[in-house]
Amino acid sequence: MRRLVPMERARELPERVVVRDGLRFPANPAIPIGYNVLFFGEYEPELRQLIRRFVKPGGVAVDVGANVGWHTLLMAKMAEPGGRVLAVEANPSVRERLSQNVKLNGFTNVEIVSRAMADRPQKLTFFAPAHNSFSAGDGHVVGPGDAPDRNAITVEATTLDDLIAEKNLGRWDFLKIDVEGFEWPVLQGGSESIARLQPVIAFEFNVEYAGRGGGSEALFRDFFGQRGYTVFASGRTGLRNMGSDPWPDCANLVALPKGQGPTAVVGEM
């Protein structure tokens, strides 16, 4: 399929609303999420398996870097009835599409947060591509080594701890973080709430981008170890306990608190 309809050609095709997991999703073939959903029916299926496993009716999920809502919508469905989803997206153009997709599916349990998450309240410079551009999913806080870009804007940032307190959440089941290298400050800003409420945490780790937020494998390991978490690499065949093994240079990782041990998930993905 990729040879028959490469992404370069697919960009010329119109957007189509498709139904996946019982959810309506406008799939724009000009961007990676839309292209994969339209032609292959999925995007990051291993992460969606985690959402199905750990977001239950009445549960609470936080999606940091929600993009246009591909994962947010599934979280909202799994949390019904009685659950809540906080969808954090700092890019105004992408956030508007996120809002449209939530409304398209009639969800009332999703609250969209228009701020970035960081280690302290502050103003940040943010690369904010248009929602219909190929790089729509690459929005990120501009790091010290990033070149200036005309799509950069200034955004307000808060912390996860402040957000959890502001929304008066006494329960927190699942946290997804995909912020193109700024994952470390996001985690630091949620340190107290993570220790207290012990959500399952799925996050992207990419050595190439990690400098934007100052994170490293050693820092992440120490953060999770101090809070009783075990880190796994997430793949389509299941979860692999990283133990003392070096982390991949680019991977989706999952941190499970005590009581959510490997026997609960390995072999079910």
N, C-alpha and C positions, 0 to 999 in steps of 0.2 A: 504494500500500500504506500509506503514512504517513497518507493521508486516511481509508482504510478502517479501519485499526487504529492510531490514534494511540497514542503511548506511554502516555497517561493511561488509555486503555482496556486496553492490553496488560498493565498492572500487575495486573489482576484475573485474568490467565491463570496457570496453573500452570507451574512450571519443567519443562523437558523436556531430556533428554539427547539431543544431536544429534551427528552424525558429520561433521566437517569436516577435510579434509586427512588423513583416516584416523585422526583423533583424536576421542576421546569428550569432549564438553564440555557440562556442565550449563548450559543457557542460561536464565537468569532474566530474563523480559521486563520486570521492574520496574527493571532497571538498564541503562544505555546499551549496555554490551558485549553482554549477553544479548539485548537487544531486536534489535540489529543482526545478531547471529549467527543468531538464530532466524528472522527474517523476510527477511533479505537475504543470509545465508550468509557474511558477512564483517564484519570490523572492522579498520580500519587496514590495508587490503590492500597499500598501498605499502610499509609497514614489513615486512610478511610476505614481500614479494618480496626485500627486502634480506636478510632472514634466510635465505631459500632460496639466495641468491647467495653469501653470505659465511660461513655456518656449514656446514662440511663434515664428513664422517665423521672422527672423531678430534679434532675441533676443540673449542675452549673458548669459551663465551659467558657473559657476565655480564649479568643482567637486573635493573637497579636500578629499583625501583618495579614489581615483578612483578605486583602486583594479584592476581587470582584465577588467573593463569597462562595466559591466552590466547596470549601470545607465548612464554612459557616452554616450553609443551608443544611448539610447533613447533621451537624451538631444540633441545630434547631429542631430537626425532625426527631432525632433520638432523645432529646430532652423533654419532648411532649409526653404527657401533659404536666404542667406545673413547673417545668424547668426554665432556666434562663441562659442566654448566650450573650456575652459582651464581645462585639466584633470591633477590633481596634484597627483603624486604617487612617494614616496621616495624609495620604495623597488625595487631594480634593476631587480630581477627575475620576480616579478609580473608586473613591468612596461613593460618588454619585451612582455609579453602576452597581456597587454593592447594595445601596439602598433600593434601587430599582429591582434587583433580583430578589431581595427579601420581600418586597411588596408583591412581586409577581407570584410568589408562592404563598402569600397570605399569612406569613408568620407574624405573630404579635409578641413572641417571646425573645426577639432579638433587639438589643440596644446597640446602636452604632456609636462608637467613641471616636471623635475626630482629632484626638491628640496622639502624639507618639508616646511610647513608653521608654523610660530611661532610668538612670540610677538616682536622679534627683530632679525636681521641677526646674525647668530651664527652657530657653528657646534654642532650637537647633536648625541648622541648615539641612534641607531635605531635597534630594533629587526626586522630582515628581513628573515622570513621563505621562503622556496622555493615555487614557484607558484603552484606546484602540491602536496603540503603537506596539511594535514587536517587543519593546522593552518594558511594556506595561507592568510586568511582574518584578521588575528590577528596582523599584523605588527603594531608597535607603537614605539613612542619615549620612551626610557627607563626612567622610573621615579625613584625617590629616594628610593622607597621601593621594586623595582624590583630586582630579583636575576640575577646575571650575566648569559649570555647565549652565546653559541658558535656561534649563528647566528647573533650576534650583529655587526653592522657596524657603521661607522661614515658618517653622511650625512650633506650636506649644507642646511641651513634653511634661508628663507627670510620671509617677511611679506606680507600679502594680500595687504596692502596699496602700498608697493613697486611693487608688481606684477601688480596691476591694473594700476599704473603709467607707468611701463615698457611697458605694452601692449597697452597703450594709449586708455584705455576703457572709453568712455563717457557715456556708458549705462551698467547696470548690473541688470539682471532680477531675477536670481536664484542662490543661494549658497547652496551647500550640504556639510556638514562636518561630516565625520565618521572616527575619528582618535583614537579610543580606549582610551579615557580619556584625550586627549590633546586638546580638543575643546576650552577650555578657553583661552589658549595662542593664538590659531588661531584667535579667535574673537578679542582679544585685538590688534593683529597686523593688523586688518582690520578696526579698529574703525572709522577712518576718512572717508574711502571710503564707509563704510556701512551707516554712517550718511548722506553722501552726495548723494549717488545713491539709497539707500533704496531697496536693493534686498529682495525678500522672502528668508528666511533662514530655512532650514531643518537641524536638527542636532541631534546626538545621545547624550542622557544624561544617564550615568550609574554611580551610586554612588560608585560601587566597583572599577571603574577605575579612577574616577575623581581626585584622589590624584596625578596621574601622571602629571597633568597640573595645579593643585592647584585650580580647579574650585569648585563651590558650587552653590546650588540653589539660595542662596541670592545674590551671585555675578552676576549670569546670569540674575536674575530678575532686578537687578539694571542697568545692561548694556542695556537691551532691553527697560526698562522703560524710561531711559534717552533719548532714540532715537525714542520714539513714537511707539514702537512695542507692539503687544499683542501676548502672547504665548499660543499655543494650543497643546494638546496631539493629536497625529495622530494615528488613528486606521482604521480598515477596514470598520467601519460603519460611519466614518466621523471625523470631528475635534471637540474637546471639549475644550472650553475656560477654561484655568486653573484658571484664576482669582486669588483668594487668597488661592485656594486649594493646599495642599502639592503636589509636583511633585512626580510621580512614581519613584521608585528606579532605574528602567531601562525602558527607553521609547524613541521612536522617537518623538521629539518635533518640532513644526513649529512656527517661529516668523514671524508675518505678520505686515507690516508697515501700517500706516493709509491709507485708501483708498482701502485696500485689506481685508475688514472686514469679520466677520464670515458668514454673509448671502450670501457671494459670494462662499463659499465652503462647508458649512455644508450641508449634505444630498446629495452631489454629489460624494461621495467617496464609 
